[in-house]
Amino acid sequence: MKIENLRKIGRELFFEIGETRLRPFSSEEIGKGASGDRTFPIDKKAEDIVIGHLESLREPLSIISEERGILETNGGGGQRVLVDPVDGSKNAVNGIPFYCTSIAVADGNTIGSISMAYVLNLLTGDEFWAERGKGAFFNGERISVQQDDQLHLVAYEAQTPKDDIPRIMGLLGGARRARCLGSTALDLAYVAYGAVSVFVNPFPSRSFDFAGGWLLVKEAGGVCTDREGNSLDRVEIGLAQSAPLLAAGNGRLHEKAMNLLMAYSAGQTG
């Protein structure tokens, strides 16, 4: 598989879904996906487009998707493709313009085996992609992470705010600005782009949520670990929740974020 295959998927996604941008999508729930989250019409439409293209490649693939679960095409085996058809679907159905499609390709069964990533902003058509050892790109131009160690902007996710926000309050309190944007893959893409200093997600994410963003951050020169600072390389790919996230533009930012998280936690328990 090549990046151009993923970009072709992106072009159809933007044509079919991006043209309805800035208008709320149907909020009628049509079921639950394999991951247990609610499925909306936009999720199914995007997934059908992605899987249709992957099947047309006539390559043996093992697809892991948020809605359909695990799907073997053309005999299965081969590379694994992790798909989040619409990351930020709750934004989409409420008319909030921040959601994307995320696709990652892995040569093995762990996050560390990811070799290719593609994230499409479904509102703007902006493309982020990365290949292992070849760098990260935004609309064809190479990108890099933030270079200084100032916490200009911290982005975060909070699935259950009353539980999650207290866990990261030390980091949020040390930032000049903080934002909860609602799309993990795009949050990580903007860390790679240098627009976000640090992204933190205190509750376990699933591999298809962060797989593409993980490679983007790494190839742009950043650091992406779990919230305790442990490598994600050996995290198994699958549908189960696996790891909380801490991504930073560089090692100094990552260390500063870790110190703020730990100092606040120690103060709360001391």
C-alpha positions as CSV (number, residue, x, y, z in Angstrom):
1,M,0.0,0.0,0.0
2,K,1.1,3.5,-0.7
3,I,0.3,7.0,0.6
4,E,-1.3,7.8,-2.7
5,N,-3.9,5.0,-2.0
6,L,-4.8,6.7,1.3
7,R,-4.9,10.2,-0.4
8,K,-7.3,8.8,-3.0
9,I,-9.6,7.7,-0.1
10,G,-9.3,11.2,1.3
11,R,-10.4,12.9,-1.9
12,E,-13.6,10.9,-2.0
13,L,-14.2,11.4,1.7
14,F,-13.9,15.2,1.3
15,F,-16.1,15.2,-1.8
16,E,-18.8,13.1,-0.2
17,I,-18.7,14.4,3.4
18,G,-16.7,17.6,3.3
19,E,-19.2,19.3,1.0
20,T,-21.8,19.2,3.8
21,R,-19.4,20.9,6.2
22,L,-20.7,23.5,8.7
23,R,-24.1,21.9,8.8
24,P,-25.0,19.5,11.5
25,F,-25.2,15.8,10.5
26,S,-28.1,13.6,11.6
27,S,-27.8,12.9,15.3
28,E,-30.1,9.9,15.0
29,E,-28.2,6.9,16.4
30,I,-28.3,3.9,14.1
31,G,-26.6,1.4,16.3
32,K,-23.4,0.8,18.2
33,G,-20.0,0.1,16.6
34,A,-17.7,-2.8,17.4
35,S,-15.9,-0.5,19.9
36,G,-19.1,0.1,21.8
37,D,-19.6,3.7,20.8
38,R,-22.7,5.0,19.2
39,T,-22.8,4.9,15.4
40,F,-24.2,7.9,13.5
41,P,-25.0,8.0,9.7
42,I,-21.8,10.0,9.1
43,D,-19.7,7.2,10.7
44,K,-21.2,4.6,8.5
45,K,-20.9,6.7,5.3
46,A,-17.3,7.4,6.0
47,E,-16.5,3.8,6.9
48,D,-18.2,2.5,3.7
49,I,-16.0,4.8,1.6
50,V,-12.8,3.8,3.3
51,I,-13.4,0.0,3.3
52,G,-14.7,0.1,-0.3
53,H,-11.4,1.6,-1.4
54,L,-9.3,-0.8,0.7
55,E,-11.2,-3.8,-0.8
56,S,-10.6,-2.4,-4.3
57,L,-6.8,-2.6,-3.8
58,R,-7.2,-6.4,-3.9
59,E,-4.5,-6.8,-1.3
60,P,-4.7,-9.2,1.6
61,L,-5.5,-6.9,4.6
62,S,-6.7,-7.1,8.1
63,I,-8.9,-4.0,8.7
64,I,-9.6,-2.9,12.3
65,S,-12.4,-0.3,12.2
66,E,-14.3,1.4,15.0
67,E,-17.7,0.5,13.5
68,R,-17.4,-2.9,11.8
69,G,-14.6,-4.3,14.0
70,I,-12.2,-6.7,12.4
71,L,-12.6,-7.4,8.7
72,E,-10.4,-9.6,6.5
73,T,-10.2,-8.7,2.8
74,N,-8.8,-10.7,-0.1
75,G,-8.0,-13.6,2.1
76,G,-6.8,-11.6,5.1
77,G,-3.4,-11.5,6.6
78,G,-0.9,-9.0,5.2
79,Q,-0.8,-5.5,6.6
80,R,-3.2,-4.3,9.3
81,V,-5.2,-1.1,8.6
82,L,-6.6,0.8,11.6
83,V,-9.5,3.0,10.7
84,D,-11.4,5.6,12.7
85,P,-13.9,6.7,10.0
86,V,-14.9,9.9,11.9
87,D,-12.9,10.9,14.9
88,G,-15.0,13.6,16.5
89,S,-18.4,12.4,15.3
90,K,-20.1,14.0,18.3
91,N,-18.7,17.3,17.0
92,A,-20.0,16.5,13.5
93,V,-23.6,15.7,14.6
94,N,-23.7,18.9,16.6
95,G,-22.3,21.1,13.9
96,I,-19.0,21.8,15.5
97,P,-16.3,22.0,12.8
98,F,-13.6,19.8,14.1
99,Y,-13.5,16.2,13.0
100,C,-11.4,13.9,10.8
101,T,-10.8,10.5,9.3
102,S,-7.7,8.6,10.6
103,I,-6.1,5.7,8.9
104,A,-2.9,3.9,10.0
105,V,-1.1,0.9,8.3
106,A,0.9,-1.5,10.4
107,D,3.2,-4.3,9.4
108,G,2.7,-6.2,12.6
109,N,0.5,-6.4,15.7
110,T,1.8,-3.5,17.8
111,I,1.8,0.3,17.7
112,G,5.6,0.2,17.0
113,S,5.0,-1.6,13.7
114,I,3.0,1.2,12.2
115,S,4.6,2.3,9.0
116,M,2.1,4.7,7.4
117,A,-0.5,7.2,8.7
118,Y,-3.0,9.5,7.1
119,V,-5.3,12.0,8.8
120,L,-7.8,14.1,6.8
121,N,-9.5,17.1,8.2
122,L,-13.0,16.5,6.9
123,L,-13.9,20.2,7.1
124,T,-11.0,21.8,5.3
125,G,-9.6,18.9,3.2
126,D,-6.2,19.4,4.8
127,E,-4.1,16.2,4.8
128,F,-1.5,15.1,7.3
129,W,0.5,12.0,6.4
130,A,3.6,10.2,7.5
131,E,5.8,7.2,6.5
132,R,8.2,5.6,8.9
133,G,11.6,7.0,8.4
134,K,10.5,9.6,5.8
135,G,9.0,12.4,7.9
136,A,5.6,13.9,8.4
137,F,3.8,16.2,5.9
138,F,0.9,18.7,5.8
139,N,-0.6,19.1,2.3
140,G,2.7,17.9,0.8
141,E,5.0,20.1,2.8
142,R,7.2,18.6,5.5
143,I,6.3,19.6,9.0
144,S,8.0,19.6,12.4
145,V,7.0,20.0,16.0
146,Q,7.4,23.0,18.3
147,Q,11.0,23.7,19.0
148,D,11.0,25.6,22.4
149,D,9.9,24.4,25.8
150,Q,7.1,26.8,26.5
151,L,3.6,25.4,27.1
152,H,1.9,27.8,24.6
153,L,-1.1,25.6,24.1
154,V,-2.1,22.3,25.8
155,A,-4.9,20.3,24.2
156,Y,-6.7,17.6,26.1
157,E,-9.5,15.1,26.0
158,A,-12.0,14.5,28.8
159,Q,-14.5,11.7,28.4
160,T,-15.8,12.1,31.9
161,P,-14.8,15.6,32.9
162,K,-15.4,15.3,36.7
163,D,-12.9,12.4,36.8
164,D,-10.5,13.3,34.0
165,I,-9.9,17.0,34.4
166,P,-8.6,16.7,38.1
167,R,-6.0,14.2,36.9
168,I,-4.5,16.7,34.5
169,M,-5.1,19.9,36.3
170,G,-1.4,20.4,37.1
171,L,-0.6,20.4,33.4
172,L,-3.5,22.6,32.4
173,G,-2.7,25.1,35.2
174,G,0.9,25.4,33.8
175,A,-0.2,26.2,30.3
176,R,-0.7,29.6,28.7
177,R,-3.8,28.3,27.0
178,A,-5.8,25.0,27.1
179,R,-8.3,23.6,24.7
180,C,-10.6,20.5,24.6
181,L,-11.2,20.1,20.9
182,G,-12.8,16.7,20.6
183,S,-10.8,14.8,18.0
184,T,-7.7,12.9,19.3
185,A,-6.3,12.2,15.8
186,L,-6.5,15.9,14.9
187,D,-5.1,16.9,18.2
188,L,-2.0,14.7,17.6
189,A,-1.7,16.0,14.0
190,Y,-1.5,19.5,15.3
191,V,1.2,18.5,17.8
192,A,3.1,17.2,14.8
193,Y,2.4,20.5,12.9
194,G,3.8,22.6,15.8
195,A,0.5,24.3,16.7
196,V,-0.1,22.4,19.9
197,S,2.6,22.1,22.5
198,V,1.2,19.1,24.4
199,F,-1.8,16.8,24.1
200,V,-3.0,14.7,27.1
201,N,-5.7,12.2,27.3
202,P,-6.0,10.8,30.9
203,F,-8.3,7.9,30.1
204,P,-7.3,4.8,27.9
205,S,-7.6,5.3,24.2
206,R,-8.1,2.6,21.6
207,S,-5.3,2.0,19.1
208,F,-7.3,3.2,16.1
209,D,-7.9,6.5,17.9
210,F,-4.2,7.4,18.2
211,A,-2.3,5.1,15.8
212,G,-2.1,7.6,12.9
213,G,-1.4,10.5,15.2
214,W,1.3,8.6,17.0
215,L,3.3,8.2,13.8
216,L,2.7,11.8,12.7
217,V,4.1,13.1,16.0
218,K,7.1,10.7,16.0
219,E,8.0,11.5,12.4
220,A,7.7,15.2,13.0
221,G,10.2,14.9,15.8
222,G,7.9,14.8,18.8
223,V,7.3,12.4,21.7
224,C,4.2,10.3,22.3
225,T,3.9,8.0,25.3
226,D,1.3,6.9,27.8
227,R,0.5,9.3,30.6
228,E,3.2,7.7,32.8
229,G,5.9,8.3,30.2
230,N,6.0,4.6,29.0
231,S,6.6,3.8,25.3
232,L,3.6,2.8,23.3
233,D,5.6,0.7,20.9
234,R,4.5,-2.6,22.4
235,V,0.9,-1.8,22.8
236,E,-1.1,-4.3,20.9
237,I,-3.4,-3.2,18.0
238,G,-7.0,-4.0,18.6
239,L,-10.5,-2.8,19.6
240,A,-9.9,-2.7,23.3
241,Q,-9.0,0.4,25.2
242,S,-5.3,0.4,25.7
243,A,-3.4,3.5,26.9
244,P,-3.9,7.0,28.1
245,L,-1.8,9.5,26.1
246,L,0.8,12.2,26.6
247,A,2.2,13.7,23.4
248,A,4.6,16.6,23.2
249,G,6.5,18.6,20.6
250,N,9.9,17.6,22.0
251,G,11.6,15.9,24.9
252,R,11.8,19.1,27.0
253,L,8.1,19.7,26.7
254,H,7.3,16.1,27.5
255,E,9.5,16.2,30.6
256,K,7.9,19.5,31.7
257,A,4.4,18.0,31.2
258,M,5.3,14.9,33.2
259,N,6.7,17.0,36.1
260,L,3.6,19.1,36.2
261,L,1.3,16.1,36.3
262,M,3.3,14.3,38.9
263,A,3.8,17.4,41.1
264,Y,0.1,18.1,41.2
265,S,-0.8,14.5,41.9
266,A,1.7,14.4,44.7
267,G,0.3,17.6,46.2
268,Q,-3.3,16.1,46.0
269,T,-2.3,12.9,47.8
270,G,0.2,14.4,50.2
